């Protein structure tokens, strides 16, 4: 071994084949430059094209979902203790890691809470199956909503207030994993999601199934609060900033806005979805 102080230290064990990065000594002075570096927010896809989920609630919900195929579960000691009742006797492949290991993989700014799950994606739900579920519960359609935090929050509201499911575009939508799953706080495992190639065609299919398409638009004349609620409501929401695309607007049966009294006249897409779902929930309660 060289005595040159500039020589790099010997490589340690790699952190699983999913991570594939060398780990050095436990003390920071073993390699001064080996600090977690900022990384872009993880999209949720691993090197082998599978799905990555992180955060306690997202991982816990996925482990409790019988439709999830678990590949490897990476847990810190604390996270493993918190999930003991979920993983006991289930035969999951578990690898014990440190918070620093997860920081290296996901980026130092990622709030992973000591839990990372390497898993198969959920089975895709056919559009016609979701259309059949539409009825007493509303559907949500997202027209190229790209922010994973917003989509995750929408899924969470859908799980809280009750929704038959969510329809997303296959392109210009965030992956159903990573930041989205953590923002959904477990709702990704509870709310059916269909990804479609052609949104206009999907909207026409929903209309053919007897659904009423209600586009949410801050400039619309009709007010959502005063709507005579249809039997099969579908809320169509546009992208952040851009709103509904022209063809989407033209395909909707109604365009409605949410009434406001404040100095700001609009809500962001996830808040608008929550308000619409709550109004639909109250309408169902009035019907008994």
HELIX and SHEET records of a PDB file:
HELIX    1   1 UNK A   16  UNK A   19  1                                   4    
HELIX    2   2 UNK A   28  UNK A   30  5                                   3    
HELIX    3   3 UNK A   56  UNK A   63  1                                   8    
HELIX    4   4 UNK A   77  UNK A   82  1                                   6    
HELIX    5   5 UNK A   84  UNK A   87  1                                   4    
HELIX    6   6 UNK A   99  UNK A  106  1                                   8    
HELIX    7   7 UNK A  127  UNK A  133  1                                   7    
HELIX    8   8 UNK A  148  UNK A  161  1                                  14    
HELIX    9   9 UNK A  178  UNK A  184  1                                   7    
HELIX   10  10 UNK A  187  UNK A  189  5                                   3    
HELIX   11  11 UNK A  199  UNK A  208  1                                  10    
HELIX   12  12 UNK A  224  UNK A  226  5                                   3    
HELIX   13  13 UNK A  246  UNK A  251  1                                   6    
HELIX   14  14 UNK A  269  UNK A  287  1                                  19    
SHEET    1   A 4 UNK A  51  UNK A  54  0                                        
SHEET    2   A 4 UNK A 115  UNK A 119 -1                                        
SHEET    3   A 4 UNK A  70  UNK A  75 -1                                        
SHEET    4   A 4 UNK A  94  UNK A  96  1                                        
SHEET    1   B 7 UNK A 193  UNK A 196  0                                        
SHEET    2   B 7 UNK A 165  UNK A 169  1                                        
SHEET    3   B 7 UNK A 139  UNK A 143  1                                        
SHEET    4   B 7 UNK A 233  UNK A 238  1                                        
SHEET    5   B 7 UNK A 212  UNK A 216  1                                        
SHEET    6   B 7 UNK A 254  UNK A 257  1                                        
SHEET    7   B 7 UNK A 222  UNK A 223  1                                        
END                                                                             
